Amino acid sequence: MLAKTKNFLEEVKVELGKVTWPTRKETVATAWVVVVIIVIISLYLGACDVVLAKLMRRILG
């Protein structure tokens, strides 16, 4: 069991060495894109909620 675990961890280390990690600049840029998209989607869903709430109030009186 211990030998299998050691072998697995060695293979993990080799595979992680093959990974192309993003630079700090790329990570920050990607994070900003995610934040902007979240804000846009939040505004859209909030607007839909307001419109549908007003529509339901008119229908149900």
C-alpha distance matrix in Angstrom:
0.0 3.8 5.5 5.2 6.3 8.7 9.9 10.6 12.5 14.4 15.5 16.6 18.6 20.2 21.2 22.6 24.7 26.3 27.5 31.2 31.5 34.9 37.4 38.5 41.8 40.2 38.0 41.1 43.2 40.7 40.5 44.3 44.5 42.1 44.3 47.5 46.3 45.2 48.7 50.5 48.6 49.2 52.9 53.1 51.5 53.6 56.7 55.8 55.3 58.7 60.5 59.0 59.7 63.3 63.6 62.3 64.8 67.6 66.6 66.1 69.0
3.8 0.0 3.8 5.4 5.1 6.1 8.6 9.8 10.6 12.3 14.3 15.3 16.6 18.6 20.0 21.1 22.9 25.0 26.2 29.8 30.0 33.4 35.6 36.7 40.1 38.8 36.6 39.7 42.0 39.7 39.4 43.3 43.7 41.5 43.6 46.8 45.9 44.9 48.2 50.2 48.6 49.1 52.7 53.2 51.7 53.7 56.9 56.2 55.7 59.0 60.9 59.6 60.3 63.9 64.3 63.2 65.5 68.4 67.7 67.2 69.9
5.5 3.8 0.0 3.8 5.4 5.1 6.1 8.5 9.9 10.6 12.3 14.2 15.4 16.7 18.4 20.0 21.4 23.3 25.0 28.6 29.3 32.9 35.1 36.6 39.9 38.5 36.7 39.9 42.0 39.8 39.9 43.7 43.9 42.0 44.3 47.4 46.4 45.7 49.1 50.9 49.4 50.1 53.7 54.1 52.8 54.9 58.0 57.3 57.0 60.3 62.1 60.9 61.7 65.3 65.7 64.6 67.1 69.9 69.1 68.8 71.6
5.2 5.4 3.8 0.0 3.8 5.5 5.1 6.1 8.6 9.9 10.6 12.2 14.3 15.4 16.5 18.3 20.1 21.6 23.0 26.8 27.5 31.1 33.6 35.1 38.3 36.5 34.7 38.0 39.9 37.5 37.7 41.5 41.5 39.5 41.9 44.9 43.7 43.0 46.5 48.1 46.5 47.3 51.0 51.2 49.8 52.1 55.0 54.2 54.0 57.4 59.1 57.8 58.7 62.3 62.5 61.5 64.1 66.8 65.9 65.6 68.5
6.3 5.1 5.4 3.8 0.0 3.8 5.4 5.1 6.2 8.6 9.9 10.5 12.4 14.4 15.3 16.4 18.6 20.4 21.4 25.0 25.3 28.8 31.1 32.4 35.6 34.1 32.1 35.2 37.3 35.0 34.9 38.7 39.0 36.9 39.1 42.3 41.2 40.4 43.8 45.6 44.1 44.7 48.4 48.8 47.4 49.5 52.6 51.9 51.6 54.9 56.8 55.6 56.4 59.9 60.3 59.3 61.8 64.6 63.8 63.5 66.3
8.7 6.1 5.1 5.5 3.8 0.0 3.8 5.4 5.2 6.2 8.7 9.9 10.7 12.6 14.4 15.4 16.9 19.1 20.5 24.1 24.5 28.1 30.2 31.5 34.9 33.6 31.8 35.0 37.2 35.2 35.2 39.0 39.4 37.6 39.8 43.0 42.2 41.6 44.9 46.8 45.5 46.2 49.8 50.3 49.2 51.3 54.3 53.8 53.6 56.8 58.7 57.7 58.6 62.0 62.5 61.7 64.1 66.9 66.3 66.1 68.7
9.9 8.6 6.1 5.1 5.4 3.8 0.0 3.8 5.5 5.1 6.3 8.7 10.0 10.8 12.4 14.3 15.6 17.3 19.1 22.8 23.8 27.5 29.8 31.6 34.7 33.1 31.7 35.1 36.9 34.8 35.2 39.0 39.1 37.4 39.9 42.9 41.9 41.5 45.0 46.6 45.2 46.3 49.8 50.1 49.1 51.4 54.2 53.7 53.7 57.0 58.6 57.6 58.7 62.1 62.5 61.8 64.3 66.9 66.2 66.2 69.0
10.6 9.8 8.5 6.1 5.1 5.4 3.8 0.0 3.8 5.4 5.1 6.2 8.7 10.0 10.6 12.3 14.4 15.7 17.0 20.7 21.5 25.1 27.7 29.3 32.4 30.6 28.9 32.3 34.1 31.7 32.1 35.9 35.9 34.1 36.6 39.5 38.4 38.0 41.5 43.0 41.6 42.7 46.2 46.4 45.4 47.7 50.5 49.9 50.0 53.3 54.9 53.9 54.9 58.4 58.7 58.0 60.5 63.1 62.4 62.4 65.2
12.5 10.6 9.9 8.6 6.2 5.2 5.5 3.8 0.0 3.8 5.4 4.9 6.2 8.7 9.8 10.4 12.5 14.6 15.6 19.2 19.5 23.0 25.3 26.7 30.0 28.5 26.7 30.0 32.1 30.0 30.2 34.0 34.3 32.6 34.9 38.0 37.2 36.7 40.1 41.9 40.7 41.6 45.1 45.6 44.6 46.8 49.7 49.3 49.3 52.5 54.3 53.5 54.4 57.8 58.3 57.7 60.1 62.8 62.3 62.3 64.9
14.4 12.3 10.6 9.9 8.6 6.2 5.1 5.4 3.8 0.0 3.8 5.4 5.1 6.4 8.8 10.0 10.9 13.1 14.9 18.5 19.3 23.0 25.1 26.9 30.1 28.8 27.4 30.8 32.7 30.9 31.5 35.2 35.5 34.1 36.6 39.5 38.8 38.7 42.0 43.6 42.6 43.7 47.1 47.6 46.9 49.1 51.9 51.6 51.8 54.9 56.6 55.9 57.0 60.3 60.8 60.4 62.8 65.4 65.0 65.1 67.7
15.5 14.3 12.3 10.6 9.9 8.7 6.3 5.1 5.4 3.8 0.0 3.8 5.4 5.1 6.2 8.6 9.9 11.1 13.0 16.7 18.0 21.8 24.3 26.4 29.3 27.5 26.4 30.0 31.5 29.4 30.3 33.9 33.8 32.5 35.3 37.9 37.0 37.1 40.5 41.9 40.8 42.1 45.5 45.7 45.0 47.5 50.1 49.6 50.0 53.2 54.7 54.0 55.3 58.6 58.9 58.5 61.1 63.5 63.0 63.3 65.9
16.6 15.3 14.2 12.2 10.5 9.9 8.7 6.2 4.9 5.4 3.8 0.0 3.8 5.4 5.1 6.1 8.6 10.1 10.9 14.6 15.3 18.9 21.5 23.4 26.3 24.6 23.1 26.6 28.3 26.2 26.8 30.5 30.5 29.1 31.7 34.5 33.7 33.6 37.0 38.5 37.4 38.6 42.0 42.4 41.7 44.0 46.7 46.4 46.7 49.8 51.4 50.8 52.0 55.2 55.7 55.3 57.8 60.3 59.9 60.1 62.7
18.6 16.6 15.4 14.3 12.4 10.7 10.0 8.7 6.2 5.1 5.4 3.8 0.0 3.8 5.5 5.2 6.3 9.0 10.3 13.6 14.2 17.9 20.0 21.9 25.0 23.7 22.4 25.9 27.8 26.1 26.7 30.4 30.7 29.6 32.1 34.9 34.4 34.5 37.7 39.3 38.6 39.8 43.0 43.6 43.2 45.3 48.0 48.0 48.3 51.3 53.0 52.6 53.7 56.9 57.5 57.3 59.7 62.2 61.9 62.2 64.7
20.2 18.6 16.7 15.4 14.4 12.6 10.8 10.0 8.7 6.4 5.1 5.4 3.8 0.0 3.8 5.5 5.2 6.9 9.4 12.8 14.3 18.1 20.4 22.8 25.6 24.0 23.3 26.9 28.4 26.7 27.9 31.4 31.5 30.6 33.4 35.9 35.3 35.7 39.0 40.3 39.7 41.2 44.3 44.7 44.4 46.7 49.3 49.1 49.7 52.7 54.2 53.8 55.2 58.3 58.7 58.7 61.2 63.5 63.2 63.7 66.2
21.2 20.0 18.4 16.5 15.3 14.4 12.4 10.6 9.8 8.8 6.2 5.1 5.5 3.8 0.0 3.8 5.3 5.2 6.9 10.6 12.4 16.0 18.8 21.3 23.9 21.8 21.1 24.8 26.0 24.0 25.3 28.8 28.6 27.6 30.6 33.0 32.1 32.6 36.0 37.1 36.3 38.0 41.1 41.3 41.1 43.5 46.0 45.7 46.4 49.5 50.8 50.4 51.9 55.0 55.3 55.3 57.9 60.1 59.8 60.3 62.9
22.6 21.1 20.0 18.3 16.4 15.4 14.3 12.3 10.4 10.0 8.6 6.1 5.2 5.5 3.8 0.0 3.8 5.3 5.3 8.7 9.5 13.2 15.7 17.9 20.7 19.0 18.0 21.6 23.1 21.4 22.4 25.9 26.1 25.2 27.9 30.4 29.9 30.3 33.5 34.9 34.4 35.8 38.9 39.4 39.2 41.4 44.0 43.9 44.6 47.5 49.0 48.8 50.2 53.1 53.7 53.7 56.2 58.5 58.4 58.9 61.3
24.7 22.9 21.4 20.1 18.6 16.9 15.6 14.4 12.5 10.9 9.9 8.6 6.3 5.2 5.3 3.8 0.0 3.8 5.6 8.2 9.6 13.4 15.4 18.0 20.6 19.2 18.9 22.4 23.8 22.6 23.9 27.2 27.5 27.1 29.7 32.1 31.9 32.5 35.5 36.9 36.6 38.2 41.1 41.7 41.8 44.0 46.4 46.5 47.3 50.1 51.6 51.6 53.0 55.8 56.5 56.7 59.1 61.3 61.3 61.9 64.2
26.3 25.0 23.3 21.6 20.4 19.1 17.3 15.7 14.6 13.1 11.1 10.1 9.0 6.9 5.2 5.3 3.8 0.0 3.8 6.5 9.2 12.8 15.3 18.3 20.5 18.5 18.6 22.3 23.2 21.6 23.5 26.7 26.4 26.2 29.2 31.2 30.7 31.7 34.8 35.8 35.4 37.3 40.1 40.4 40.6 43.1 45.2 45.2 46.3 49.1 50.4 50.3 52.0 54.8 55.2 55.5 58.1 60.2 60.0 60.8 63.2
27.5 26.2 25.0 23.0 21.4 20.5 19.1 17.0 15.6 14.9 13.0 10.9 10.3 9.4 6.9 5.3 5.6 3.8 0.0 3.8 5.9 9.4 12.4 15.3 17.4 15.2 15.0 18.8 19.6 17.9 19.7 23.0 22.7 22.4 25.4 27.4 26.9 27.9 31.0 32.0 31.8 33.6 36.4 36.7 37.0 39.4 41.6 41.6 42.7 45.5 46.8 46.8 48.4 51.2 51.7 52.0 54.5 56.6 56.6 57.4 59.7
31.2 29.8 28.6 26.8 25.0 24.1 22.8 20.7 19.2 18.5 16.7 14.6 13.6 12.8 10.6 8.7 8.2 6.5 3.8 0.0 3.8 6.6 9.4 12.7 14.3 12.1 12.6 16.3 16.8 15.6 17.8 20.7 20.4 20.7 23.6 25.4 25.2 26.5 29.4 30.3 30.4 32.4 34.9 35.3 36.0 38.3 40.2 40.6 41.8 44.4 45.7 46.0 47.6 50.2 50.8 51.4 53.8 55.8 55.9 56.9 59.1
31.5 30.0 29.3 27.5 25.3 24.5 23.8 21.5 19.5 19.3 18.0 15.3 14.2 14.3 12.4 9.5 9.6 9.2 5.9 3.8 0.0 3.8 6.6 9.3 11.5 9.7 9.5 13.2 14.3 13.2 14.9 18.0 18.3 18.4 21.0 23.1 23.2 24.3 26.9 28.2 28.5 30.2 32.7 33.5 34.1 36.1 38.2 38.8 39.8 42.3 43.8 44.2 45.7 48.2 49.1 49.7 51.9 54.0 54.3 55.2 57.2
34.9 33.4 32.9 31.1 28.8 28.1 27.5 25.1 23.0 23.0 21.8 18.9 17.9 18.1 16.0 13.2 13.4 12.8 9.4 6.6 3.8 0.0 3.8 6.6 8.0 5.9 6.3 9.8 10.6 10.0 12.0 14.6 15.0 15.7 18.1 19.9 20.4 21.7 24.1 25.3 26.0 27.7 29.9 30.9 31.7 33.6 35.6 36.4 37.6 39.9 41.3 42.0 43.5 45.9 46.8 47.6 49.7 51.7 52.2 53.2 55.1
37.4 35.6 35.1 33.6 31.1 30.2 29.8 27.7 25.3 25.1 24.3 21.5 20.0 20.4 18.8 15.7 15.4 15.3 12.4 9.4 6.6 3.8 0.0 3.8 5.3 5.2 6.2 8.7 9.9 10.6 12.3 14.4 15.5 16.7 18.5 20.2 21.3 22.7 24.6 26.0 27.2 28.6 30.6 31.9 33.0 34.5 36.5 37.6 38.8 40.8 42.4 43.4 44.7 46.9 48.1 49.0 50.9 52.9 53.7 54.7 56.3
38.5 36.7 36.6 35.1 32.4 31.5 31.6 29.3 26.7 26.9 26.4 23.4 21.9 22.8 21.3 17.9 18.0 18.3 15.3 12.7 9.3 6.6 3.8 0.0 3.8 5.5 5.1 6.1 8.6 9.9 10.5 12.4 14.3 15.4 16.5 18.4 20.1 21.1 22.6 24.5 25.8 26.8 28.8 30.4 31.5 32.7 34.8 36.2 37.2 38.9 40.8 41.9 43.0 45.1 46.6 47.5 49.1 51.3 52.2 53.1 54.5
41.8 40.1 39.9 38.3 35.6 34.9 34.7 32.4 30.0 30.1 29.3 26.3 25.0 25.6 23.9 20.7 20.6 20.5 17.4 14.3 11.5 8.0 5.3 3.8 0.0 3.8 5.5 5.3 6.1 8.6 9.9 10.8 12.5 14.4 15.5 16.7 18.6 20.1 21.3 22.8 24.6 25.8 27.3 28.9 30.4 31.6 33.3 34.9 36.2 37.7 39.4 40.8 42.0 43.9 45.3 46.5 48.1 50.0 51.1 52.2 53.5
40.2 38.8 38.5 36.5 34.1 33.6 33.1 30.6 28.5 28.8 27.5 24.6 23.7 24.0 21.8 19.0 19.2 18.5 15.2 12.1 9.7 5.9 5.2 5.5 3.8 0.0 3.8 5.5 5.1 6.1 8.5 10.0 10.6 12.4 14.3 15.5 16.6 18.4 20.1 21.3 22.6 24.3 26.0 27.2 28.6 30.2 31.9 33.1 34.5 36.3 37.8 38.9 40.4 42.4 43.6 44.7 46.6 48.4 49.3 50.5 52.0
38.0 36.6 36.7 34.7 32.1 31.8 31.7 28.9 26.7 27.4 26.4 23.1 22.4 23.3 21.1 18.0 18.9 18.6 15.0 12.6 9.5 6.3 6.2 5.1 5.5 3.8 0.0 3.8 5.5 5.2 6.1 8.7 10.0 10.6 12.3 14.4 15.5 16.5 18.5 20.2 21.2 22.4 24.5 25.9 26.9 28.4 30.4 31.6 32.7 34.6 36.4 37.3 38.5 40.8 42.0 42.9 44.7 46.8 47.6 48.5 50.1
41.1 39.7 39.9 38.0 35.2 35.0 35.1 32.3 30.0 30.8 30.0 26.6 25.9 26.9 24.8 21.6 22.4 22.3 18.8 16.3 13.2 9.8 8.7 6.1 5.3 5.5 3.8 0.0 3.8 5.5 5.1 6.3 8.7 9.9 10.5 12.4 14.3 15.3 16.6 18.5 20.1 21.0 22.7 24.5 25.7 26.8 28.8 30.4 31.4 33.0 34.9 36.1 37.1 39.2 40.7 41.7 43.3 45.3 46.4 47.4 48.7
43.2 42.0 42.0 39.9 37.3 37.2 36.9 34.1 32.1 32.7 31.5 28.3 27.8 28.4 26.0 23.1 23.8 23.2 19.6 16.8 14.3 10.6 9.9 8.6 6.1 5.1 5.5 3.8 0.0 3.8 5.4 5.2 6.4 8.8 10.0 10.7 12.5 14.4 15.6 16.7 18.6 20.0 21.4 22.9 24.5 25.8 27.3 28.9 30.3 31.9 33.4 34.8 36.2 38.0 39.3 40.6 42.3 44.1 45.1 46.4 47.7
40.7 39.7 39.8 37.5 35.0 35.2 34.8 31.7 30.0 30.9 29.4 26.2 26.1 26.7 24.0 21.4 22.6 21.6 17.9 15.6 13.2 10.0 10.6 9.9 8.6 6.1 5.2 5.5 3.8 0.0 3.8 5.4 5.1 6.3 8.7 10.0 10.7 12.4 14.4 15.5 16.6 18.3 20.2 21.3 22.5 24.2 26.0 27.1 28.5 30.4 31.9 32.9 34.4 36.5 37.5 38.6 40.6 42.4 43.2 44.4 46.0
40.5 39.4 39.9 37.7 34.9 35.2 35.2 32.1 30.2 31.5 30.3 26.8 26.7 27.9 25.3 22.4 23.9 23.5 19.7 17.8 14.9 12.0 12.3 10.5 9.9 8.5 6.1 5.1 5.4 3.8 0.0 3.8 5.4 5.1 6.3 8.7 10.0 10.6 12.5 14.4 15.4 16.4 18.5 20.1 21.0 22.3 24.4 25.8 26.7 28.6 30.4 31.4 32.5 34.7 36.1 37.0 38.7 40.8 41.7 42.6 44.1
44.3 43.3 43.7 41.5 38.7 39.0 39.0 35.9 34.0 35.2 33.9 30.5 30.4 31.4 28.8 25.9 27.2 26.7 23.0 20.7 18.0 14.6 14.4 12.4 10.8 10.0 8.7 6.3 5.2 5.4 3.8 0.0 3.8 5.4 5.0 6.1 8.6 9.8 10.6 12.3 14.2 15.2 16.6 18.4 19.9 20.9 22.6 24.4 25.5 27.0 28.8 30.2 31.3 33.2 34.7 35.9 37.4 39.3 40.5 41.6 42.8
44.5 43.7 43.9 41.5 39.0 39.4 39.1 35.9 34.3 35.5 33.8 30.5 30.7 31.5 28.6 26.1 27.5 26.4 22.7 20.4 18.3 15.0 15.5 14.3 12.5 10.6 10.0 8.7 6.4 5.1 5.4 3.8 0.0 3.8 5.5 5.2 6.2 8.6 10.0 10.6 12.3 14.1 15.5 16.6 18.3 19.9 21.3 22.6 24.2 25.9 27.2 28.5 30.1 31.9 33.1 34.4 36.2 37.9 38.9 40.2 41.6
42.1 41.5 42.0 39.5 36.9 37.6 37.4 34.1 32.6 34.1 32.5 29.1 29.6 30.6 27.6 25.2 27.1 26.2 22.4 20.7 18.4 15.7 16.7 15.4 14.4 12.4 10.6 9.9 8.8 6.3 5.1 5.4 3.8 0.0 3.8 5.5 5.2 6.1 8.7 10.0 10.6 12.1 14.3 15.4 16.3 18.0 20.0 21.0 22.2 24.2 25.8 26.7 28.1 30.3 31.4 32.4 34.3 36.3 37.0 38.1 39.7
44.3 43.6 44.3 41.9 39.1 39.8 39.9 36.6 34.9 36.6 35.3 31.7 32.1 33.4 30.6 27.9 29.7 29.2 25.4 23.6 21.0 18.1 18.5 16.5 15.5 14.3 12.3 10.5 10.0 8.7 6.3 5.0 5.5 3.8 0.0 3.8 5.5 5.1 6.2 8.7 10.0 10.4 12.4 14.3 15.3 16.2 18.4 20.0 20.8 22.5 24.4 25.6 26.6 28.7 30.2 31.2 32.7 34.8 35.9 36.9 38.1
47.5 46.8 47.4 44.9 42.3 43.0 42.9 39.5 38.0 39.5 37.9 34.5 34.9 35.9 33.0 30.4 32.1 31.2 27.4 25.4 23.1 19.9 20.2 18.4 16.7 15.5 14.4 12.4 10.7 10.0 8.7 6.1 5.2 5.5 3.8 0.0 3.8 5.4 5.1 6.2 8.7 9.8 10.7 12.4 14.3 15.3 16.7 18.5 19.9 21.2 22.8 24.4 25.7 27.3 28.7 30.2 31.7 33.4 34.7 36.0 37.1
46.3 45.9 46.4 43.7 41.2 42.2 41.9 38.4 37.2 38.8 37.0 33.7 34.4 35.3 32.1 29.9 31.9 30.7 26.9 25.2 23.2 20.4 21.3 20.1 18.6 16.6 15.5 14.3 12.5 10.7 10.0 8.6 6.2 5.2 5.5 3.8 0.0 3.8 5.4 5.1 6.1 8.4 9.9 10.6 12.2 14.0 15.4 16.5 18.2 20.0 21.2 22.4 24.0 25.9 26.9 28.3 30.2 31.9 32.7 34.1 35.6
45.2 44.9 45.7 43.0 40.4 41.6 41.5 38.0 36.7 38.7 37.1 33.6 34.5 35.7 32.6 30.3 32.5 31.7 27.9 26.5 24.3 21.7 22.7 21.1 20.1 18.4 16.5 15.3 14.4 12.4 10.6 9.8 8.6 6.1 5.1 5.4 3.8 0.0 3.8 5.5 5.2 6.0 8.6 9.9 10.5 11.9 14.1 15.2 16.2 18.2 19.9 20.8 22.0 24.3 25.5 26.4 28.2 30.3 31.1 32.1 33.6
48.7 48.2 49.1 46.5 43.8 44.9 45.0 41.5 40.1 42.0 40.5 37.0 37.7 39.0 36.0 33.5 35.5 34.8 31.0 29.4 26.9 24.1 24.6 22.6 21.3 20.1 18.5 16.6 15.6 14.4 12.5 10.6 10.0 8.7 6.2 5.1 5.4 3.8 0.0 3.8 5.5 5.0 6.2 8.6 9.9 10.4 12.2 14.2 15.2 16.4 18.4 19.9 20.8 22.6 24.3 25.5 26.9 28.8 30.1 31.2 32.3
50.5 50.2 50.9 48.1 45.6 46.8 46.6 43.0 41.9 43.6 41.9 38.5 39.3 40.3 37.1 34.9 36.9 35.8 32.0 30.3 28.2 25.3 26.0 24.5 22.8 21.3 20.2 18.5 16.7 15.5 14.4 12.3 10.6 10.0 8.7 6.2 5.1 5.5 3.8 0.0 3.8 5.4 5.2 6.2 8.7 9.9 10.7 12.4 14.3 15.5 16.7 18.4 19.9 21.5 22.7 24.3 26.0 27.5 28.7 30.2 31.3
48.6 48.6 49.4 46.5 44.1 45.5 45.2 41.6 40.7 42.6 40.8 37.4 38.6 39.7 36.3 34.4 36.6 35.4 31.8 30.4 28.5 26.0 27.2 25.8 24.6 22.6 21.2 20.1 18.6 16.6 15.4 14.2 12.3 10.6 10.0 8.7 6.1 5.2 5.5 3.8 0.0 3.8 5.5 5.0 6.1 8.4 9.8 10.5 12.2 14.2 15.4 16.3 18.0 20.1 20.9 22.2 24.2 25.9 26.7 28.0 29.5
49.2 49.1 50.1 47.3 44.7 46.2 46.3 42.7 41.6 43.7 42.1 38.6 39.8 41.2 38.0 35.8 38.2 37.3 33.6 32.4 30.2 27.7 28.6 26.8 25.8 24.3 22.4 21.0 20.0 18.3 16.4 15.2 14.1 12.1 10.4 9.8 8.4 6.0 5.0 5.4 3.8 0.0 3.8 5.4 5.2 6.0 8.5 9.8 10.4 12.2 14.2 15.2 16.2 18.4 19.8 20.8 22.3 24.4 25.5 26.4 27.8
52.9 52.7 53.7 51.0 48.4 49.8 49.8 46.2 45.1 47.1 45.5 42.0 43.0 44.3 41.1 38.9 41.1 40.1 36.4 34.9 32.7 29.9 30.6 28.8 27.3 26.0 24.5 22.7 21.4 20.2 18.5 16.6 15.5 14.3 12.4 10.7 9.9 8.6 6.2 5.2 5.5 3.8 0.0 3.8 5.5 5.0 6.1 8.6 9.8 10.6 12.3 14.2 15.2 16.6 18.3 19.8 21.1 22.8 24.3 25.6 26.5
53.1 53.2 54.1 51.2 48.8 50.3 50.1 46.4 45.6 47.6 45.7 42.4 43.6 44.7 41.3 39.4 41.7 40.4 36.7 35.3 33.5 30.9 31.9 30.4 28.9 27.2 25.9 24.5 22.9 21.3 20.1 18.4 16.6 15.4 14.3 12.4 10.6 9.9 8.6 6.2 5.0 5.4 3.8 0.0 3.8 5.4 5.2 6.2 8.6 10.0 10.7 12.2 14.1 15.6 16.5 18.2 20.1 21.4 22.5 24.1 25.4
51.5 51.7 52.8 49.8 47.4 49.2 49.1 45.4 44.6 46.9 45.0 41.7 43.2 44.4 41.1 39.2 41.8 40.6 37.0 36.0 34.1 31.7 33.0 31.5 30.4 28.6 26.9 25.7 24.5 22.5 21.0 19.9 18.3 16.3 15.3 14.3 12.2 10.5 9.9 8.7 6.1 5.2 5.5 3.8 0.0 3.8 5.4 5.0 6.1 8.7 9.9 10.4 12.0 14.3 15.1 16.1 18.2 20.0 20.7 21.9 23.5
53.6 53.7 54.9 52.1 49.5 51.3 51.4 47.7 46.8 49.1 47.5 44.0 45.3 46.7 43.5 41.4 44.0 43.1 39.4 38.3 36.1 33.6 34.5 32.7 31.6 30.2 28.4 26.8 25.8 24.2 22.3 20.9 19.9 18.0 16.2 15.3 14.0 11.9 10.4 9.9 8.4 6.0 5.0 5.4 3.8 0.0 3.8 5.4 5.0 6.3 8.7 9.9 10.5 12.4 14.2 15.3 16.5 18.6 19.9 20.9 21.9
56.7 56.9 58.0 55.0 52.6 54.3 54.2 50.5 49.7 51.9 50.1 46.7 48.0 49.3 46.0 44.0 46.4 45.2 41.6 40.2 38.2 35.6 36.5 34.8 33.3 31.9 30.4 28.8 27.3 26.0 24.4 22.6 21.3 20.0 18.4 16.7 15.4 14.1 12.2 10.7 9.8 8.5 6.1 5.2 5.4 3.8 0.0 3.8 5.4 5.2 6.2 8.6 9.8 10.8 12.3 14.2 15.5 16.8 18.4 20.0 20.8
55.8 56.2 57.3 54.2 51.9 53.8 53.7 49.9 49.3 51.6 49.6 46.4 48.0 49.1 45.7 43.9 46.5 45.2 41.6 40.6 38.8 36.4 37.6 36.2 34.9 33.1 31.6 30.4 28.9 27.1 25.8 24.4 22.6 21.0 20.0 18.5 16.5 15.2 14.2 12.4 10.5 9.8 8.6 6.2 5.0 5.4 3.8 0.0 3.8 5.5 5.2 6.0 8.4 10.0 10.5 12.1 14.2 15.5 16.3 18.0 19.4
55.3 55.7 57.0 54.0 51.6 53.6 53.7 50.0 49.3 51.8 50.0 46.7 48.3 49.7 46.4 44.6 47.3 46.3 42.7 41.8 39.8 37.6 38.8 37.2 36.2 34.5 32.7 31.4 30.3 28.5 26.7 25.5 24.2 22.2 20.8 19.9 18.2 16.2 15.2 14.3 12.2 10.4 9.8 8.6 6.1 5.0 5.4 3.8 0.0 3.8 5.5 5.2 5.9 8.6 9.8 10.4 12.1 14.3 15.2 16.1 17.5
58.7 59.0 60.3 57.4 54.9 56.8 57.0 53.3 52.5 54.9 53.2 49.8 51.3 52.7 49.5 47.5 50.1 49.1 45.5 44.4 42.3 39.9 40.8 38.9 37.7 36.3 34.6 33.0 31.9 30.4 28.6 27.0 25.9 24.2 22.5 21.2 20.0 18.2 16.4 15.5 14.2 12.2 10.6 10.0 8.7 6.3 5.2 5.5 3.8 0.0 3.8 5.6 5.1 6.2 8.6 9.9 10.6 12.5 14.3 15.4 16.0
60.5 60.9 62.1 59.1 56.8 58.7 58.6 54.9 54.3 56.6 54.7 51.4 53.0 54.2 50.8 49.0 51.6 50.4 46.8 45.7 43.8 41.3 42.4 40.8 39.4 37.8 36.4 34.9 33.4 31.9 30.4 28.8 27.2 25.8 24.4 22.8 21.2 19.9 18.4 16.7 15.4 14.2 12.3 10.7 9.9 8.7 6.2 5.2 5.5 3.8 0.0 3.8 5.5 5.3 6.2 8.7 10.0 10.8 12.4 14.3 15.1
59.0 59.6 60.9 57.8 55.6 57.7 57.6 53.9 53.5 55.9 54.0 50.8 52.6 53.8 50.4 48.8 51.6 50.3 46.8 46.0 44.2 42.0 43.4 41.9 40.8 38.9 37.3 36.1 34.8 32.9 31.4 30.2 28.5 26.7 25.6 24.4 22.4 20.8 19.9 18.4 16.3 15.2 14.2 12.2 10.4 9.9 8.6 6.0 5.2 5.6 3.8 0.0 3.8 5.4 4.9 6.1 8.6 9.9 10.4 12.0 13.6
59.7 60.3 61.7 58.7 56.4 58.6 58.7 54.9 54.4 57.0 55.3 52.0 53.7 55.2 51.9 50.2 53.0 52.0 48.4 47.6 45.7 43.5 44.7 43.0 42.0 40.4 38.5 37.1 36.2 34.4 32.5 31.3 30.1 28.1 26.6 25.7 24.0 22.0 20.8 19.9 18.0 16.2 15.2 14.1 12.0 10.5 9.8 8.4 5.9 5.1 5.5 3.8 0.0 3.8 5.4 5.1 6.2 8.7 9.9 10.5 11.6
63.3 63.9 65.3 62.3 59.9 62.0 62.1 58.4 57.8 60.3 58.6 55.2 56.9 58.3 55.0 53.1 55.8 54.8 51.2 50.2 48.2 45.9 46.9 45.1 43.9 42.4 40.8 39.2 38.0 36.5 34.7 33.2 31.9 30.3 28.7 27.3 25.9 24.3 22.6 21.5 20.1 18.4 16.6 15.6 14.3 12.4 10.8 10.0 8.6 6.2 5.3 5.4 3.8 0.0 3.8 5.5 5.1 6.3 8.7 10.0 10.1
63.6 64.3 65.7 62.5 60.3 62.5 62.5 58.7 58.3 60.8 58.9 55.7 57.5 58.7 55.3 53.7 56.5 55.2 51.7 50.8 49.1 46.8 48.1 46.6 45.3 43.6 42.0 40.7 39.3 37.5 36.1 34.7 33.1 31.4 30.2 28.7 26.9 25.5 24.3 22.7 20.9 19.8 18.3 16.5 15.1 14.2 12.3 10.5 9.8 8.6 6.2 4.9 5.4 3.8 0.0 3.8 5.5 5.2 6.2 8.6 9.6
62.3 63.2 64.6 61.5 59.3 61.7 61.8 58.0 57.7 60.4 58.5 55.3 57.3 58.7 55.3 53.7 56.7 55.5 52.0 51.4 49.7 47.6 49.0 47.5 46.5 44.7 42.9 41.7 40.6 38.6 37.0 35.9 34.4 32.4 31.2 30.2 28.3 26.4 25.5 24.3 22.2 20.8 19.8 18.2 16.1 15.3 14.2 12.1 10.4 9.9 8.7 6.1 5.1 5.5 3.8 0.0 3.8 5.4 5.0 5.9 8.0
64.8 65.5 67.1 64.1 61.8 64.1 64.3 60.5 60.1 62.8 61.1 57.8 59.7 61.2 57.9 56.2 59.1 58.1 54.5 53.8 51.9 49.7 50.9 49.1 48.1 46.6 44.7 43.3 42.3 40.6 38.7 37.4 36.2 34.3 32.7 31.7 30.2 28.2 26.9 26.0 24.2 22.3 21.1 20.1 18.2 16.5 15.5 14.2 12.1 10.6 10.0 8.6 6.2 5.1 5.5 3.8 0.0 3.8 5.5 5.3 5.4
67.6 68.4 69.9 66.8 64.6 66.9 66.9 63.1 62.8 65.4 63.5 60.3 62.2 63.5 60.1 58.5 61.3 60.2 56.6 55.8 54.0 51.7 52.9 51.3 50.0 48.4 46.8 45.3 44.1 42.4 40.8 39.3 37.9 36.3 34.8 33.4 31.9 30.3 28.8 27.5 25.9 24.4 22.8 21.4 20.0 18.6 16.8 15.5 14.3 12.5 10.8 9.9 8.7 6.3 5.2 5.4 3.8 0.0 3.8 5.6 4.9
66.6 67.7 69.1 65.9 63.8 66.3 66.2 62.4 62.3 65.0 63.0 59.9 61.9 63.2 59.8 58.4 61.3 60.0 56.6 55.9 54.3 52.2 53.7 52.2 51.1 49.3 47.6 46.4 45.1 43.2 41.7 40.5 38.9 37.0 35.9 34.7 32.7 31.1 30.1 28.7 26.7 25.5 24.3 22.5 20.7 19.9 18.4 16.3 15.2 14.3 12.4 10.4 9.9 8.7 6.2 5.0 5.5 3.8 0.0 3.8 5.5
66.1 67.2 68.8 65.6 63.5 66.1 66.2 62.4 62.3 65.1 63.3 60.1 62.2 63.7 60.3 58.9 61.9 60.8 57.4 56.9 55.2 53.2 54.7 53.1 52.2 50.5 48.5 47.4 46.4 44.4 42.6 41.6 40.2 38.1 36.9 36.0 34.1 32.1 31.2 30.2 28.0 26.4 25.6 24.1 21.9 20.9 20.0 18.0 16.1 15.4 14.3 12.0 10.5 10.0 8.6 5.9 5.3 5.6 3.8 0.0 3.8
69.0 69.9 71.6 68.5 66.3 68.7 69.0 65.2 64.9 67.7 65.9 62.7 64.7 66.2 62.9 61.3 64.2 63.2 59.7 59.1 57.2 55.1 56.3 54.5 53.5 52.0 50.1 48.7 47.7 46.0 44.1 42.8 41.6 39.7 38.1 37.1 35.6 33.6 32.3 31.3 29.5 27.8 26.5 25.4 23.5 21.9 20.8 19.4 17.5 16.0 15.1 13.6 11.6 10.1 9.6 8.0 5.4 4.9 5.5 3.8 0.0
